[in-house]
Amino acid sequence: MILRQFLHTDPVAASYLFGCGGKASGAVVDPVGDIVPYVEAARATGMRILYVVDTHIHADHISAGRALAEATGAEYVLFEGAEAGFPFRRAKDGEVLELGNVTATVMHTPGHTPEHLSLLVTDRTRSTEPWFVLTGHTLMVGDLGRTELASSAEDGARALFASVRRLKGLPDFIEVLPGAYSGSVCGRSLSGKPTSTIGFERRFNKAFRIEDEGEFVAAMTADIPPPPPGAARNRAVNAGAKP
């Protein structure tokens, strides 16, 4: 297993390169900005980028996903329900992306956006059990993602509650690798530590540990932070509209 985390400050976001060094097979998740660091990191670790995955159609920045996929010959991946004006690999819930000895299982985790996905990653040279989950803007360290980008904040919160229940079904030892950290407008109480575990968040993440759906919806729809500047335009461009 090879894993590299890229932390960005403008916007505040986290991207990932991971995969199997032995089989030279890698994937990049939620790339931001210049594509060169991803290309160079893949080259340095001896991996060919096979997939570029955006966990959702972003609103806080212009995604580098399609540009990176085109430059490397990788498949550009979104969840199958994404509404986009360009061809992409339509990943289904439960689908497995093969990366040599590493696998990434697609989990549909809507709520932040309807098409949001997470990736549950396993290194078969270590165990048949998964090692970490890339959660995008669904589960972050200290909080959950904002919900107002769904059809309504309430609908988004209910969808997010279902996604949270699904993530809570993962073992406590699973590492959580989110798409943002403290300073991002996509959450309210985010930690500056950009990694955690399901077990730690289950105990100490106030939103993640709520068990009652009504209480959860009320909490997630109260004091929603204002959307990031240019959110509607960014999301439209990331969905295929001309800049």
Salt bridges, closest charged atoms under 4 A:
ASP30 OD1 - HIS58 NE2 3.03
ASP54 OD1 - HIS58 NE2 3.29
ASP60 OD1 - HIS61 ND1 2.88
GLU75 OE2 - ARG89 NH1 2.88
GLU80 OE1 - LYS92 NZ 2.99
ASP93 OD1 - ARG166 NH1 2.73
GLU95 OE2 - ARG89 NH2 2.62
GLU98 OE1 - ARG124 NH2 3.00
GLU115 OE1 - ARG235 NH2 3.15
ASP143 OD2 - ARG188 NE 3.87
GLU148 OE2 - ARG146 NE 2.65
ASP155 OD1 - ARG158 NH2 2.89
ASP172 OD1 - ARG202 NH2 2.70
GLU211 OE2 - LYS168 NZ 3.12
